[in-house]
Amino acid sequence: MRIPKCLKKGSATGTLIFNLLLFGYVATVGILCFANLNSLPDIERFIFGIPTDKIVHFCMFFPFPILAFFAYDKQTDTILRAVGAAIVIWATGGIFAGLTETIQGLLPYRSEDMTDFMADLIAITLSSIIVLTVDILQIIRKK
């Protein structure tokens, strides 16, 4: 399957689209993290032995490195630059996740939970590794 030219890495249209997607993603995560969700119906507490809340956190933060990479990575033409971009994106995602948990701790209807933060970091780390691997494979193929 071919990627449309407008969505290829470094294209102006693709960058704009992914910037908008990243902005919408951050806004959505913010709403989900800071909203008062006490009126929602109870859901299954565990899925395959994993707390549902941790799965939700994982799913919320997994897209961050993918969207950030396409939104802000113009040219990773070397493996070193690809690794640098992945580290910056991973760190930014970690800060974002940490801030959401810290702010939740300040809200009277939410609570700060380090295991939620760990689920966020696991998702960001796994997604960053996938993005970095794909980028390095593309760099190697171009050579």
N, CA, C and O atoms as CSV, one atom per row, in Angstrom:
chain,resi,resn,atom,element,x,y,z
A,1,MET,N,N,0.836,-1.182,0.000
A,1,MET,CA,C,0.000,0.000,0.000
A,1,MET,C,C,0.879,1.242,0.000
A,1,MET,O,O,1.813,1.347,0.796
A,2,ARG,N,N,0.588,2.166,-0.874
A,2,ARG,CA,C,1.363,3.395,-0.970
A,2,ARG,C,C,0.751,4.495,-0.103
A,2,ARG,O,O,-0.467,4.626,0.008
A,3,ILE,N,N,1.638,5.274,0.504
A,3,ILE,CA,C,1.214,6.420,1.299
A,3,ILE,C,C,1.032,7.594,0.344
A,3,ILE,O,O,1.915,7.853,-0.474
A,4,PRO,N,N,-0.089,8.310,0.424
A,4,PRO,CA,C,-0.265,9.476,-0.445
A,4,PRO,C,C,0.863,10.480,-0.226
A,4,PRO,O,O,1.345,10.641,0.895
A,5,LYS,N,N,1.285,11.156,-1.296
A,5,LYS,CA,C,2.396,12.108,-1.206
A,5,LYS,C,C,2.146,13.183,-0.154
A,5,LYS,O,O,3.076,13.632,0.516
A,6,CYS,N,N,0.886,13.595,-0.011
A,6,CYS,CA,C,0.580,14.662,0.944
A,6,CYS,C,C,0.810,14.225,2.394
A,6,CYS,O,O,0.935,15.072,3.277
A,7,LEU,N,N,0.866,12.912,2.650
A,7,LEU,CA,C,1.087,12.422,4.006
A,7,LEU,C,C,2.506,11.927,4.237
A,7,LEU,O,O,2.828,11.483,5.339
A,8,LYS,N,N,3.357,11.992,3.227
A,8,LYS,CA,C,4.726,11.518,3.389
A,8,LYS,C,C,5.510,12.457,4.292
A,8,LYS,O,O,5.233,13.653,4.380
A,9,LYS,N,N,6.489,11.876,4.953
A,9,LYS,CA,C,7.319,12.621,5.894
A,9,LYS,C,C,7.927,13.838,5.203
A,9,LYS,O,O,8.522,13.731,4.131
A,10,GLY,N,N,7.765,14.992,5.837
A,10,GLY,CA,C,8.358,16.214,5.326
A,10,GLY,C,C,7.470,17.018,4.399
A,10,GLY,O,O,7.815,18.157,4.084
A,11,SER,N,N,6.340,16.485,3.943
A,11,SER,CA,C,5.473,17.261,3.059
A,11,SER,C,C,4.727,18.304,3.885
A,11,SER,O,O,4.319,18.041,5.017
A,12,ALA,N,N,4.555,19.484,3.308
A,12,ALA,CA,C,3.904,20.578,4.036
A,12,ALA,C,C,2.466,20.226,4.404
A,12,ALA,O,O,2.026,20.499,5.521
A,13,THR,N,N,1.736,19.623,3.472
A,13,THR,CA,C,0.351,19.245,3.742
A,13,THR,C,C,0.288,18.181,4.824
A,13,THR,O,O,-0.533,18.262,5.737
A,14,GLY,N,N,1.159,17.181,4.720
A,14,GLY,CA,C,1.194,16.124,5.730
A,14,GLY,C,C,1.523,16.672,7.099
A,14,GLY,O,O,0.923,16.266,8.095
A,15,THR,N,N,2.484,17.605,7.159
A,15,THR,CA,C,2.853,18.210,8.444
A,15,THR,C,C,1.658,18.945,9.039
A,15,THR,O,O,1.387,18.821,10.233
A,16,LEU,N,N,0.943,19.706,8.222
A,16,LEU,CA,C,-0.231,20.434,8.713
A,16,LEU,C,C,-1.290,19.463,9.217
A,16,LEU,O,O,-1.864,19.668,10.286
A,17,ILE,N,N,-1.547,18.418,8.459
A,17,ILE,CA,C,-2.559,17.429,8.867
A,17,ILE,C,C,-2.166,16.787,10.195
A,17,ILE,O,O,-2.996,16.666,11.096
A,18,PHE,N,N,-0.904,16.377,10.320
A,18,PHE,CA,C,-0.480,15.723,11.552
A,18,PHE,C,C,-0.380,16.704,12.719
A,18,PHE,O,O,-0.566,16.299,13.867
A,19,ASN,N,N,-0.093,17.982,12.461
A,19,ASN,CA,C,-0.134,18.981,13.529
A,19,ASN,C,C,-1.554,19.133,14.058
A,19,ASN,O,O,-1.772,19.220,15.266
A,20,LEU,N,N,-2.521,19.164,13.137
A,20,LEU,CA,C,-3.924,19.259,13.555
A,20,LEU,C,C,-4.363,18.011,14.307
A,20,LEU,O,O,-5.059,18.101,15.318
A,21,LEU,N,N,-3.951,16.842,13.809
A,21,LEU,CA,C,-4.278,15.599,14.511
A,21,LEU,C,C,-3.646,15.564,15.903
A,21,LEU,O,O,-4.288,15.142,16.865
A,22,LEU,N,N,-2.394,16.005,16.013
A,22,LEU,CA,C,-1.715,16.020,17.308
A,22,LEU,C,C,-2.419,16.980,18.267
A,22,LEU,O,O,-2.612,16.659,19.440
A,23,PHE,N,N,-2.801,18.159,17.767
A,23,PHE,CA,C,-3.523,19.115,18.605
A,23,PHE,C,C,-4.846,18.514,19.081
A,23,PHE,O,O,-5.180,18.599,20.262
A,24,GLY,N,N,-5.591,17.913,18.166
A,24,GLY,CA,C,-6.865,17.278,18.538
A,24,GLY,C,C,-6.659,16.139,19.522
A,24,GLY,O,O,-7.445,15.965,20.454
A,25,TYR,N,N,-5.608,15.369,19.317
A,25,TYR,CA,C,-5.281,14.259,20.221
A,25,TYR,C,C,-4.989,14.783,21.631
A,25,TYR,O,O,-5.541,14.275,22.607
A,26,VAL,N,N,-4.125,15.799,21.740
A,26,VAL,CA,C,-3.763,16.348,23.052
A,26,VAL,C,C,-5.010,16.915,23.743
A,26,VAL,O,O,-5.197,16.724,24.945
A,27,ALA,N,N,-5.853,17.605,22.988
A,27,ALA,CA,C,-7.084,18.155,23.559
A,27,ALA,C,C,-8.002,17.029,24.053
A,27,ALA,O,O,-8.588,17.131,25.131
A,28,THR,N,N,-8.124,15.973,23.275
A,28,THR,CA,C,-8.978,14.847,23.665
A,28,THR,C,C,-8.443,14.152,24.917
A,28,THR,O,O,-9.209,13.828,25.824
A,29,VAL,N,N,-7.139,13.925,24.964
A,29,VAL,CA,C,-6.544,13.300,26.149
A,29,VAL,C,C,-6.755,14.197,27.363
A,29,VAL,O,O,-7.055,13.711,28.454
A,30,GLY,N,N,-6.598,15.497,27.176
A,30,GLY,CA,C,-6.835,16.429,28.276
A,30,GLY,C,C,-8.256,16.344,28.799
A,30,GLY,O,O,-8.481,16.311,30.009
A,31,ILE,N,N,-9.208,16.308,27.889
A,31,ILE,CA,C,-10.616,16.199,28.300
A,31,ILE,C,C,-10.843,14.894,29.051
A,31,ILE,O,O,-11.485,14.883,30.101
A,32,LEU,N,N,-10.319,13.795,28.515
A,32,LEU,CA,C,-10.509,12.499,29.171
A,32,LEU,C,C,-9.830,12.441,30.542
A,32,LEU,O,O,-10.356,11.840,31.478
A,33,CYS,N,N,-8.673,13.062,30.649
A,33,CYS,CA,C,-7.931,13.008,31.917
A,33,CYS,C,C,-8.502,13.945,32.984
A,33,CYS,O,O,-8.418,13.652,34.176
A,34,PHE,N,N,-9.074,15.056,32.564
A,34,PHE,CA,C,-9.494,16.060,33.541
A,34,PHE,C,C,-10.998,16.135,33.757
A,34,PHE,O,O,-11.454,16.850,34.649
A,35,ALA,N,N,-11.768,15.419,32.967
A,35,ALA,CA,C,-13.229,15.458,33.107
A,35,ALA,C,C,-13.668,14.693,34.350
A,35,ALA,O,O,-12.981,13.789,34.826
A,36,ASN,N,N,-14.823,15.080,34.857
A,36,ASN,CA,C,-15.419,14.371,35.987
A,36,ASN,C,C,-16.202,13.197,35.416
A,36,ASN,O,O,-17.298,13.365,34.882
A,37,LEU,N,N,-15.626,12.011,35.536
A,37,LEU,CA,C,-16.219,10.818,34.929
A,37,LEU,C,C,-16.958,9.946,35.936
A,37,LEU,O,O,-17.237,8.780,35.657
A,38,ASN,N,N,-17.275,10.493,37.093
A,38,ASN,CA,C,-17.933,9.705,38.141
A,38,ASN,C,C,-19.339,9.264,37.766
A,38,ASN,O,O,-19.850,8.295,38.328
A,39,SER,N,N,-19.968,9.952,36.834
A,39,SER,CA,C,-21.345,9.603,36.482
A,39,SER,C,C,-21.422,8.511,35.412
A,39,SER,O,O,-22.516,8.079,35.046
A,40,LEU,N,N,-20.277,8.067,34.912
A,40,LEU,CA,C,-20.293,6.997,33.909
A,40,LEU,C,C,-20.651,5.669,34.563
A,40,LEU,O,O,-20.374,5.465,35.745
A,41,PRO,N,N,-21.258,4.774,33.813
A,41,PRO,CA,C,-21.598,3.470,34.384
A,41,PRO,C,C,-20.330,2.669,34.686
A,41,PRO,O,O,-19.288,2.874,34.064
A,42,ASP,N,N,-20.437,1.767,35.639
A,42,ASP,CA,C,-19.304,0.899,35.975
A,42,ASP,C,C,-19.014,-0.029,34.802
A,42,ASP,O,O,-19.912,-0.475,34.088
A,43,ILE,N,N,-17.725,-0.298,34.634
A,43,ILE,CA,C,-17.306,-1.225,33.585
A,43,ILE,C,C,-16.566,-2.384,34.231
A,43,ILE,O,O,-16.283,-2.374,35.429
A,44,GLU,N,N,-16.265,-3.363,33.429
A,44,GLU,CA,C,-15.507,-4.515,33.917
A,44,GLU,C,C,-14.206,-4.028,34.531
A,44,GLU,O,O,-13.505,-3.217,33.926
A,45,ARG,N,N,-13.876,-4.502,35.708
A,45,ARG,CA,C,-12.688,-4.008,36.418
A,45,ARG,C,C,-11.383,-4.540,35.850
A,45,ARG,O,O,-10.349,-3.881,35.955
A,46,PHE,N,N,-11.416,-5.722,35.249
A,46,PHE,CA,C,-10.206,-6.332,34.707
A,46,PHE,C,C,-10.482,-6.882,33.317
A,46,PHE,O,O,-11.570,-7.390,33.045
A,47,ILE,N,N,-9.502,-6.781,32.450
A,47,ILE,CA,C,-9.544,-7.404,31.128
A,47,ILE,C,C,-8.275,-8.245,31.021
A,47,ILE,O,O,-7.165,-7.715,31.048
A,48,PHE,N,N,-8.450,-9.551,30.901
A,48,PHE,CA,C,-7.319,-10.489,30.870
A,48,PHE,C,C,-6.410,-10.314,32.085
A,48,PHE,O,O,-5.192,-10.451,31.978
A,49,GLY,N,N,-7.001,-10.013,33.233
A,49,GLY,CA,C,-6.244,-9.864,34.463
A,49,GLY,C,C,-5.560,-8.517,34.639
A,49,GLY,O,O,-4.878,-8.293,35.640
A,50,ILE,N,N,-5.734,-7.625,33.681
A,50,ILE,CA,C,-5.128,-6.290,33.752
A,50,ILE,C,C,-6.226,-5.297,34.111
A,50,ILE,O,O,-7.304,-5.336,33.518
A,51,PRO,N,N,-5.974,-4.406,35.072
A,51,PRO,CA,C,-7.001,-3.407,35.406
A,51,PRO,C,C,-7.401,-2.590,34.167
A,51,PRO,O,O,-6.545,-2.104,33.427
A,52,THR,N,N,-8.683,-2.452,33.963
A,52,THR,CA,C,-9.213,-1.748,32.800
A,52,THR,C,C,-8.660,-0.328,32.710
A,52,THR,O,O,-8.364,0.155,31.617
A,53,ASP,N,N,-8.522,0.333,33.835
A,53,ASP,CA,C,-8.009,1.694,33.864
A,53,ASP,C,C,-6.608,1.769,33.240
A,53,ASP,O,O,-6.288,2.731,32.543
A,54,LYS,N,N,-5.788,0.768,33.490
A,54,LYS,CA,C,-4.418,0.764,32.948
A,54,LYS,C,C,-4.444,0.534,31.438
A,54,LYS,O,O,-3.630,1.106,30.712
A,55,ILE,N,N,-5.365,-0.292,30.963
A,55,ILE,CA,C,-5.507,-0.513,29.524
A,55,ILE,C,C,-5.957,0.779,28.836
A,55,ILE,O,O,-5.474,1.117,27.756
A,56,VAL,N,N,-6.881,1.489,29.468
A,56,VAL,CA,C,-7.352,2.762,28.919
A,56,VAL,C,C,-6.190,3.752,28.840
A,56,VAL,O,O,-6.019,4.424,27.823
A,57,HIS,N,N,-5.395,3.846,29.903
A,57,HIS,CA,C,-4.241,4.753,29.890
A,57,HIS,C,C,-3.252,4.363,28.795
A,57,HIS,O,O,-2.729,5.228,28.091
A,58,PHE,N,N,-2.996,3.078,28.650
A,58,PHE,CA,C,-2.098,2.605,27.604
A,58,PHE,C,C,-2.611,3.041,26.226
A,58,PHE,O,O,-1.861,3.582,25.414
A,59,CYS,N,N,-3.884,2.799,25.983
A,59,CYS,CA,C,-4.483,3.136,24.683
A,59,CYS,C,C,-4.515,4.643,24.433
A,59,CYS,O,O,-4.386,5.085,23.291
A,60,MET,N,N,-4.684,5.426,25.485
A,60,MET,CA,C,-4.714,6.882,25.321
A,60,MET,C,C,-3.348,7.430,24.922
A,60,MET,O,O,-3.278,8.364,24.123
A,61,PHE,N,N,-2.263,6.875,25.455
A,61,PHE,CA,C,-0.947,7.458,25.227
A,61,PHE,C,C,-0.144,6.776,24.120
A,61,PHE,O,O,0.883,7.310,23.702
A,62,PHE,N,N,-0.577,5.626,23.639
A,62,PHE,CA,C,0.144,4.933,22.569
A,62,PHE,C,C,0.265,5.772,21.292
A,62,PHE,O,O,1.324,5.744,20.666
A,63,PRO,N,N,-0.766,6.516,20.875
A,63,PRO,CA,C,-0.659,7.281,19.617
A,63,PRO,C,C,0.291,8.475,19.672
A,63,PRO,O,O,0.715,8.967,18.626
A,64,PHE,N,N,0.632,8.949,20.866
A,64,PHE,CA,C,1.407,10.187,20.963
A,64,PHE,C,C,2.689,10.167,20.136
A,64,PHE,O,O,2.875,11.071,19.321
A,65,PRO,N,N,3.590,9.187,20.295
A,65,PRO,CA,C,4.827,9.218,19.512
A,65,PRO,C,C,4.595,9.152,17.996
A,65,PRO,O,O,5.338,9.765,17.230
A,66,ILE,N,N,3.594,8.430,17.574
A,66,ILE,CA,C,3.311,8.312,16.139
A,66,ILE,C,C,2.889,9.670,15.583
A,66,ILE,O,O,3.419,10.120,14.567
A,67,LEU,N,N,1.944,10.316,16.243
A,67,LEU,CA,C,1.469,11.625,15.784
A,67,LEU,C,C,2.563,12.681,15.892
A,67,LEU,O,O,2.729,13.494,14.983
A,68,ALA,N,N,3.308,12.676,16.991
A,68,ALA,CA,C,4.379,13.658,17.180
A,68,ALA,C,C,5.472,13.477,16.134
A,68,ALA,O,O,6.001,14.459,15.613
A,69,PHE,N,N,5.808,12.244,15.827
A,69,PHE,CA,C,6.838,11.986,14.832
A,69,PHE,C,C,6.450,12.575,13.479
A,69,PHE,O,O,7.250,13.264,12.845
A,70,PHE,N,N,5.235,12.306,13.044
A,70,PHE,CA,C,4.807,12.814,11.745
A,70,PHE,C,C,4.544,14.316,11.769
A,70,PHE,O,O,4.660,14.975,10.736
A,71,ALA,N,N,4.194,14.865,12.920
A,71,ALA,CA,C,3.933,16.298,13.011
A,71,ALA,C,C,5.219,17.119,13.030
A,71,ALA,O,O,5.258,18.213,12.468
A,72,TYR,N,N,6.262,16.611,13.664
A,72,TYR,CA,C,7.448,17.443,13.878
A,72,TYR,C,C,8.734,16.906,13.285
A,72,TYR,O,O,9.740,17.616,13.306
A,73,ASP,N,N,8.758,15.720,12.768
A,73,ASP,CA,C,9.993,15.167,12.234
A,73,ASP,C,C,10.049,15.407,10.735
A,73,ASP,O,O,9.387,14.713,9.964
A,74,LYS,N,N,10.838,16.388,10.326
A,74,LYS,CA,C,10.934,16.715,8.910
A,74,LYS,C,C,11.928,15.813,8.189
A,74,LYS,O,O,11.597,15.191,7.179
A,75,GLN,N,N,13.124,15.748,8.703
A,75,GLN,CA,C,14.161,14.988,8.019
A,75,GLN,C,C,14.989,14.207,9.027
A,75,GLN,O,O,15.844,14.771,9.710
A,76,THR,N,N,14.741,12.949,9.113
A,76,THR,CA,C,15.630,12.080,9.881
A,76,THR,C,C,16.367,11.247,8.849
A,76,THR,O,O,16.039,10.086,8.602
A,77,ASP,N,N,17.377,11.875,8.250
A,77,ASP,CA,C,18.085,11.224,7.156
A,77,ASP,C,C,19.243,10.351,7.633
A,77,ASP,O,O,19.862,9.644,6.837
A,78,THR,N,N,19.532,10.400,8.922
A,78,THR,CA,C,20.559,9.515,9.476
A,78,THR,C,C,19.980,8.788,10.688
A,78,THR,O,O,19.000,9.226,11.290
A,79,ILE,N,N,20.601,7.686,11.021
A,79,ILE,CA,C,20.142,6.918,12.185
A,79,ILE,C,C,20.296,7.739,13.456
A,79,ILE,O,O,19.443,7.676,14.341
A,80,LEU,N,N,21.373,8.507,13.555
A,80,LEU,CA,C,21.595,9.340,14.747
A,80,LEU,C,C,20.470,10.369,14.915
A,80,LEU,O,O,19.983,10.580,16.026
A,81,ARG,N,N,20.064,10.996,13.831
A,81,ARG,CA,C,18.961,11.968,13.905
A,81,ARG,C,C,17.643,11.279,14.246
A,81,ARG,O,O,16.820,11.834,14.974
A,82,ALA,N,N,17.445,10.079,13.726
A,82,ALA,CA,C,16.222,9.326,14.033
A,82,ALA,C,C,16.173,8.992,15.528
A,82,ALA,O,O,15.127,9.121,16.164
A,83,VAL,N,N,17.307,8.564,16.077
A,83,VAL,CA,C,17.370,8.249,17.510
A,83,VAL,C,C,17.135,9.516,18.327
A,83,VAL,O,O,16.404,9.491,19.317
A,84,GLY,N,N,17.749,10.615,17.918
A,84,GLY,CA,C,17.554,11.888,18.628
A,84,GLY,C,C,16.102,12.327,18.625
A,84,GLY,O,O,15.573,12.750,19.652
A,85,ALA,N,N,15.450,12.225,17.457
A,85,ALA,CA,C,14.037,12.594,17.361
A,85,ALA,C,C,13.184,11.695,18.248
A,85,ALA,O,O,12.262,12.166,18.914
A,86,ALA,N,N,13.492,10.400,18.257
A,86,ALA,CA,C,12.720,9.455,19.076
A,86,ALA,C,C,12.882,9.767,20.564
A,86,ALA,O,O,11.918,9.682,21.324
A,87,ILE,N,N,14.084,10.125,20.975
A,87,ILE,CA,C,14.329,10.455,22.389
A,87,ILE,C,C,13.559,11.708,22.788
A,87,ILE,O,O,12.941,11.748,23.852
A,88,VAL,N,N,13.596,12.728,21.938
A,88,VAL,CA,C,12.872,13.976,22.240
A,88,VAL,C,C,11.368,13.720,22.305
A,88,VAL,O,O,10.692,14.216,23.207
A,89,ILE,N,N,10.844,12.952,21.358
A,89,ILE,CA,C,9.410,12.641,21.345
A,89,ILE,C,C,9.044,11.812,22.574
A,89,ILE,O,O,8.016,12.066,23.203
A,90,TRP,N,N,9.870,10.825,22.923
A,90,TRP,CA,C,9.615,10.001,24.104
A,90,TRP,C,C,9.606,10.865,25.371
A,90,TRP,O,O,8.715,10.734,26.210
A,91,ALA,N,N,10.594,11.742,25.502
A,91,ALA,CA,C,10.674,12.603,26.691
A,91,ALA,C,C,9.476,13.555,26.763
A,91,ALA,O,O,8.910,13.770,27.834
A,92,THR,N,N,9.101,14.115,25.626
A,92,THR,CA,C,7.945,15.015,25.595
A,92,THR,C,C,6.673,14.264,25.996
A,92,THR,O,O,5.853,14.784,26.753
A,93,GLY,N,N,6.515,13.058,25.494
A,93,GLY,CA,C,5.366,12.238,25.871
A,93,GLY,C,C,5.363,11.919,27.356
A,93,GLY,O,O,4.310,11.934,27.994
A,94,GLY,N,N,6.531,11.630,27.908
A,94,GLY,CA,C,6.641,11.354,29.337
A,94,GLY,C,C,6.270,12.575,30.183
A,94,GLY,O,O,5.594,12.454,31.205
A,95,ILE,N,N,6.719,13.739,29.744
A,95,ILE,CA,C,6.366,14.980,30.458
A,95,ILE,C,C,4.863,15.223,30.370
A,95,ILE,O,O,4.231,15.586,31.362
A,96,PHE,N,N,4.295,15.025,29.192
A,96,PHE,CA,C,2.846,15.180,28.998
A,96,PHE,C,C,2.082,14.240,29.929
A,96,PHE,O,O,1.131,14.653,30.592
A,97,ALA,N,N,2.500,12.981,29.974
A,97,ALA,CA,C,1.842,11.994,30.847
A,97,ALA,C,C,1.996,12.384,32.316
A,97,ALA,O,O,1.038,12.288,33.083
A,98,GLY,N,N,3.176,12.818,32.709
A,98,GLY,CA,C,3.409,13.233,34.090
A,98,GLY,C,C,2.563,14.435,34.484
A,98,GLY,O,O,2.029,14.499,35.592
A,99,LEU,N,N,2.448,15.388,33.562
A,99,LEU,CA,C,1.621,16.572,33.847
A,99,LEU,C,C,0.149,16.203,34.002
A,99,LEU,O,O,-0.539,16.737,34.872
A,100,THR,N,N,-0.333,15.293,33.161
A,100,THR,CA,C,-1.750,14.916,33.289
A,100,THR,C,C,-2.015,14.272,34.645
A,100,THR,O,O,-3.039,14.548,35.271
A,101,GLU,N,N,-1.108,13.421,35.101
A,101,GLU,CA,C,-1.299,12.786,36.414
A,101,GLU,C,C,-1.183,13.804,37.547
A,101,GLU,O,O,-1.946,13.752,38.512
A,102,THR,N,N,-0.242,14.715,37.433
A,102,THR,CA,C,-0.069,15.737,38.476
A,102,THR,C,C,-1.310,16.619,38.577
A,102,THR,O,O,-1.785,16.908,39.674
A,103,ILE,N,N,-1.830,17.043,37.428
A,103,ILE,CA,C,-3.031,17.884,37.429
A,103,ILE,C,C,-4.227,17.106,37.970
A,103,ILE,O,O,-5.053,17.662,38.695
A,104,GLN,N,N,-4.326,15.817,37.619
A,104,GLN,CA,C,-5.415,15.003,38.166
A,104,GLN,C,C,-5.350,14.979,39.687
A,104,GLN,O,O,-6.387,14.982,40.350
A,105,GLY,N,N,-4.156,14.955,40.239
A,105,GLY,CA,C,-4.002,14.958,41.692
A,105,GLY,C,C,-4.482,16.247,42.337
A,105,GLY,O,O,-4.810,16.262,43.523
A,106,LEU,N,N,-4.525,17.324,41.571
A,106,LEU,CA,C,-4.981,18.613,42.097
A,106,LEU,C,C,-6.489,18.799,41.987
A,106,LEU,O,O,-7.055,19.691,42.618
A,107,LEU,N,N,-7.136,17.964,41.193
A,107,LEU,CA,C,-8.585,18.084,41.004
A,107,LEU,C,C,-9.320,17.334,42.109
A,107,LEU,O,O,-8.921,16.229,42.476
A,108,PRO,N,N,-10.395,17.924,42.645
A,108,PRO,CA,C,-11.090,17.280,43.764
A,108,PRO,C,C,-11.817,15.983,43.379
A,108,PRO,O,O,-12.087,15.155,44.250
A,109,TYR,N,N,-12.127,15.797,42.131
A,109,TYR,CA,C,-12.888,14.630,41.692
A,109,TYR,C,C,-12.016,13.593,40.977
A,109,TYR,O,O,-12.533,12.587,40.490
A,110,ARG,N,N,-10.716,13.822,40.909
A,110,ARG,CA,C,-9.792,12.866,40.290
A,110,ARG,C,C,-8.682,12.558,41.287
A,110,ARG,O,O,-8.573,13.205,42.329
A,111,SER,N,N,-7.864,11.570,40.962
A,111,SER,CA,C,-6.747,11.242,41.853
A,111,SER,C,C,-5.493,10.969,41.024
A,111,SER,O,O,-5.563,10.518,39.880
A,112,GLU,N,N,-4.377,11.250,41.621
A,112,GLU,CA,C,-3.083,10.989,40.994
A,112,GLU,C,C,-2.709,9.539,41.276
A,112,GLU,O,O,-2.808,9.077,42.413
A,113,ASP,N,N,-2.282,8.827,40.246
A,113,ASP,CA,C,-1.978,7.408,40.402
A,113,ASP,C,C,-0.702,7.089,39.624
A,113,ASP,O,O,-0.674,7.202,38.398
A,114,MET,N,N,0.343,6.693,40.331
A,114,MET,CA,C,1.620,6.399,39.694
A,114,MET,C,C,1.524,5.188,38.766
A,114,MET,O,O,2.272,5.107,37.792
A,115,THR,N,N,0.624,4.249,39.044
A,115,THR,CA,C,0.501,3.103,38.139
A,115,THR,C,C,-0.158,3.520,36.815
A,115,THR,O,O,0.103,2.906,35.780
A,116,ASP,N,N,-1.002,4.548,36.837
A,116,ASP,CA,C,-1.522,5.109,35.588
A,116,ASP,C,C,-0.370,5.721,34.792
A,116,ASP,O,O,-0.263,5.520,33.582
A,117,PHE,N,N,0.481,6.462,35.476
A,117,PHE,CA,C,1.646,7.071,34.845
A,117,PHE,C,C,2.559,5.997,34.238
A,117,PHE,O,O,3.095,6.179,33.145
A,118,MET,N,N,2.728,4.893,34.944
A,118,MET,CA,C,3.559,3.800,34.426
A,118,MET,C,C,2.926,3.195,33.164
A,118,MET,O,O,3.641,2.868,32.216
A,119,ALA,N,N,1.613,3.044,33.143
A,119,ALA,CA,C,0.933,2.538,31.943
A,119,ALA,C,C,1.129,3.508,30.776
A,119,ALA,O,O,1.343,3.090,29.638
A,120,ASP,N,N,1.053,4.813,31.075
A,120,ASP,CA,C,1.295,5.832,30.052
A,120,ASP,C,C,2.713,5.697,29.493
A,120,ASP,O,O,2.911,5.704,28.278
A,121,LEU,N,N,3.690,5.574,30.384
A,121,LEU,CA,C,5.092,5.470,29.958
A,121,LEU,C,C,5.362,4.193,29.166
A,121,LEU,O,O,6.127,4.209,28.202
A,122,ILE,N,N,4.748,3.109,29.562
A,122,ILE,CA,C,4.921,1.857,28.803
A,122,ILE,C,C,4.391,2.040,27.381
A,122,ILE,O,O,5.031,1.614,26.419
A,123,ALA,N,N,3.235,2.667,27.249
A,123,ALA,CA,C,2.649,2.899,25.923
A,123,ALA,C,C,3.548,3.820,25.095
A,123,ALA,O,O,3.814,3.544,23.925
A,124,ILE,N,N,4.009,4.901,25.698
A,124,ILE,CA,C,4.863,5.855,24.985
A,124,ILE,C,C,6.177,5.192,24.577
A,124,ILE,O,O,6.668,5.413,23.470
A,125,THR,N,N,6.740,4.386,25.461
A,125,THR,CA,C,7.996,3.706,25.161
A,125,THR,C,C,7.824,2.701,24.025
A,125,THR,O,O,8.617,2.688,23.083
A,126,LEU,N,N,6.804,1.870,24.108
A,126,LEU,CA,C,6.578,0.870,23.066
A,126,LEU,C,C,6.318,1.530,21.714
A,126,LEU,O,O,6.876,1.116,20.698
A,127,SER,N,N,5.478,2.547,21.706
A,127,SER,CA,C,5.170,3.254,20.468
A,127,SER,C,C,6.411,3.958,19.913
A,127,SER,O,O,6.621,3.974,18.700
A,128,SER,N,N,7.224,4.532,20.784
A,128,SER,CA,C,8.463,5.192,20.341
A,128,SER,C,C,9.424,4.191,19.713
A,128,SER,O,O,10.066,4.492,18.707
A,129,ILE,N,N,9.524,3.018,20.292
A,129,ILE,CA,C,10.401,1.975,19.743
A,129,ILE,C,C,9.912,1.551,18.359
A,129,ILE,O,O,10.713,1.358,17.444
A,130,ILE,N,N,8.605,1.408,18.212
A,130,ILE,CA,C,8.040,1.023,16.908
A,130,ILE,C,C,8.327,2.110,15.872
A,130,ILE,O,O,8.766,1.810,14.762
A,131,VAL,N,N,8.079,3.372,16.234
A,131,VAL,CA,C,8.315,4.486,15.316
A,131,VAL,C,C,9.795,4.558,14.940
A,131,VAL,O,O,10.129,4.735,13.769
A,132,LEU,N,N,10.670,4.425,15.915
A,132,LEU,CA,C,12.107,4.475,15.646
A,132,LEU,C,C,12.532,3.327,14.734
A,132,LEU,O,O,13.309,3.530,13.801
A,133,THR,N,N,12.036,2.145,14.993
A,133,THR,CA,C,12.382,0.982,14.165
A,133,THR,C,C,11.950,1.192,12.719
A,133,THR,O,O,12.723,0.934,11.796
A,134,VAL,N,N,10.733,1.653,12.518
A,134,VAL,CA,C,10.234,1.899,11.158
A,134,VAL,C,C,11.068,2.978,10.481
A,134,VAL,O,O,11.415,2.846,9.307
A,135,ASP,N,N,11.391,4.041,11.205
A,135,ASP,CA,C,12.189,5.123,10.630
A,135,ASP,C,C,13.584,4.634,10.246
A,135,ASP,O,O,14.075,4.960,9.166
A,136,ILE,N,N,14.223,3.861,11.112
A,136,ILE,CA,C,15.560,3.338,10.804
A,136,ILE,C,C,15.505,2.407,9.597
A,136,ILE,O,O,16.391,2.455,8.743
A,137,LEU,N,N,14.483,1.566,9.516
A,137,LEU,CA,C,14.342,0.689,8.352
A,137,LEU,C,C,14.180,1.492,7.061
A,137,LEU,O,O,14.713,1.109,6.019
A,138,GLN,N,N,13.453,2.593,7.127
A,138,GLN,CA,C,13.297,3.454,5.946
A,138,GLN,C,C,14.617,4.116,5.565
A,138,GLN,O,O,14.932,4.244,4.382
A,139,ILE,N,N,15.386,4.535,6.565
A,139,ILE,CA,C,16.699,5.139,6.299
A,139,ILE,C,C,17.628,4.119,5.646
A,139,ILE,O,O,18.333,4.443,4.691
A,140,ILE,N,N,17.630,2.906,6.152
A,140,ILE,CA,C,18.491,1.859,5.591
A,140,ILE,C,C,18.077,1.528,4.159
A,140,ILE,O,O,18.937,1.325,3.302
A,141,ARG,N,N,16.780,1.470,3.891
A,141,ARG,CA,C,16.299,1.152,2.538
A,141,ARG,C,C,16.691,2.232,1.523
A,141,ARG,O,O,16.933,1.924,0.356
A,142,LYS,N,N,16.755,3.497,1.962
A,142,LYS,CA,C,17.094,4.595,1.067
A,142,LYS,C,C,18.564,4.564,0.659
A,142,LYS,O,O,18.934,5.099,-0.387
A,143,LYS,N,N,19.395,3.941,1.480
A,143,LYS,CA,C,20.844,3.929,1.193
A,143,LYS,C,C,21.219,2.929,0.170
A,143,LYS,O,O,22.395,2.806,-0.171
